[in-house]
Amino acid sequence: YRVTLKGPPEIALGSFPLSIVGTGKFQEQTRVVTIENISLQVTKPLVVKISSPGRLAAGASHDAEITLHRFGVEPQPVRVHVSDGPAGLSAPIFVTIPGDSNHAKIRLSAAADAPAGKFTNLTVVASTTVQGQNTVVQSEAVSGEILAPPPTEPPAVAPAAAEKPAVAPAEGEPSS
């Protein structure tokens, strides 16, 4: 048998208790069977996550992994972009993850003058179509840190060549 549950589109996300009661009749005898303690998980049809970039030196780049978890049939391409993050961190304008994939890597780059410090606000937004409906979801924020660039060493100064003072030889001495 197939059971289809339908609810209002504005139903809250979360976990809900569910019981299924089946009633059948055979040879004039009715039987009732109950399945209890079922958890119904109401979720968005798409979940997106981005891996933490960890520690990134100013002026450097790092690949971050974007992961999708899709619900439903006939997965469509998903367009993903970084929606929030620290000052000085840049990423591609958007990437498209094809319908037959659930992963992509994006290059995060910290500008050479990016302010050093920890951040907790890096998020991505994913948009696609699920069963003819436009769906937009945002990842949970991840944290990382931009490190100050290592101090630059001043250019080494070559020691001056030892110079002998130019002294004219005294009269009668051979010149060197």
C-alpha positions in Angstrom: 0.0 0.0 0.0 1.0 3.6 -0.5 0.2 6.3 2.0 0.3 9.9 0.9 0.4 12.7 3.5 -0.6 16.2 2.5 -0.5 19.3 4.6 -0.7 23.0 4.3 2.2 24.7 2.5 2.8 27.0 5.6 3.3 24.0 8.0 6.2 24.6 10.3 9.5 22.7 9.8 10.3 20.2 12.4 9.6 16.7 13.8 6.1 15.6 14.5 4.8 12.4 16.2 2.7 10.2 13.9 0.6 7.1 14.4 -0.9 4.9 11.6 -4.0 3.0 12.3 -5.1 0.3 9.8 -8.5 -1.4 9.9 -9.3 -4.5 7.9 -12.1 -7.0 7.7 -11.8 -10.6 6.8 -14.6 -13.2 7.1 -16.7 -10.8 9.1 -14.0 -10.3 11.6 -12.6 -6.7 12.0 -9.0 -6.3 13.0 -7.3 -3.0 14.0 -3.5 -2.6 13.8 -1.7 0.5 15.1 1.9 1.6 14.4 3.0 4.2 16.9 6.0 6.3 17.7 6.7 7.3 14.1 8.5 10.6 13.6 7.4 12.7 10.7 10.2 15.0 9.6 9.0 18.1 7.7 11.8 19.7 5.9 12.5 22.0 2.9 13.0 20.1 -0.3 16.6 21.2 -0.5 19.4 21.6 2.1 22.7 23.3 1.3 25.9 23.3 3.4 29.3 24.9 3.0 32.4 23.5 4.6 34.4 25.8 6.9 37.3 27.4 5.2 39.3 27.0 8.4 42.3 29.4 8.7 43.1 31.4 5.6 46.0 33.8 5.3 45.4 37.2 3.9 46.4 37.1 0.2 45.7 33.4 0.0 43.0 31.2 -1.4 41.2 28.0 -0.3 38.7 25.6 -1.8 35.4 25.2 0.2 33.0 22.3 -0.4 29.3 22.9 -1.1 27.1 19.9 -0.4 23.4 19.5 -1.3 20.8 17.2 0.1 17.9 16.9 -2.2 14.4 15.6 -1.6 12.0 14.7 -4.3 12.3 13.3 -7.8 13.8 14.7 -11.0 16.5 16.9 -9.5 17.1 20.1 -11.3 20.3 22.2 -11.5 20.9 24.3 -8.4 22.4 27.8 -8.5 24.5 28.6 -5.4 26.2 31.9 -4.3 27.9 33.2 -1.2 25.5 35.5 0.6 27.4 36.6 3.6 31.0 36.5 4.9 33.7 38.6 6.4 35.1 41.8 4.8 37.9 41.0 2.3 36.8 37.5 1.5 35.7 36.9 -2.1 34.1 34.0 -4.0 32.7 33.3 -7.5 29.5 35.3 -8.2 27.7 31.9 -8.5 28.2 28.3 -9.3 25.7 25.9 -10.8 25.5 22.3 -9.5 24.0 20.0 -12.2 21.0 17.8 -11.4 23.1 14.7 -11.3 25.5 16.0 -8.7 25.3 17.1 -5.0 28.8 18.6 -4.6 30.8 21.5 -5.9 34.0 23.3 -4.8 34.3 27.1 -4.8 37.5 29.1 -4.4 37.4 31.5 -1.5 40.1 34.2 -1.6 41.2 36.6 1.1 42.4 39.9 -0.1 46.0 40.9 0.8 44.5 43.7 2.9 41.6 41.7 4.4 41.2 42.4 8.1 42.6 39.6 10.3 40.2 37.9 12.7 37.7 35.2 13.3 34.3 35.2 11.5 31.1 33.2 12.0 28.9 34.5 9.2 29.9 32.6 6.0 26.7 31.4 4.3 25.5 30.3 0.9 22.1 30.5 -0.8 20.9 27.8 -3.2 18.0 28.1 -5.6 16.3 25.5 -7.8 12.9 24.3 -9.0 11.3 21.3 -7.1 8.1 19.9 -8.7 7.5 23.2 -10.6 8.0 25.4 -7.5 10.9 27.8 -7.1 12.8 26.9 -3.9 15.4 29.1 -2.2 17.3 27.9 0.9 20.2 29.3 2.9 22.9 27.3 4.7 23.7 27.5 8.3 26.6 29.9 8.9 30.1 28.5 9.3 33.1 30.0 10.9 36.7 30.5 10.0 39.6 32.9 10.4 41.6 35.3 8.3 45.2 35.4 9.4 47.4 38.5 9.1 49.9 38.0 6.3 53.4 37.1 7.6 55.6 40.2 8.1 57.7 41.0 5.1 61.4 41.0 5.6 63.2 44.2 4.6 65.5 43.6 1.6 68.9 42.5 2.8 71.6 45.2 2.3 74.9 43.8 1.0 77.8 44.9 3.2 79.8 47.6 1.6 83.1 46.4 0.1 86.0 47.1 2.3 87.7 50.1 0.8 91.2 51.1 1.3 91.8 54.8 1.5 93.6 56.0 -1.5 96.9 57.2 -0.2 99.6 58.3 -2.5 102.9 56.5 -2.0 105.6 58.6 -0.3 108.4 59.7 -2.4 110.8 56.9 -3.2 108.3 54.1 -2.3 107.1 51.8 -5.0 103.4 52.1 -5.9 101.3 49.0 -5.3 
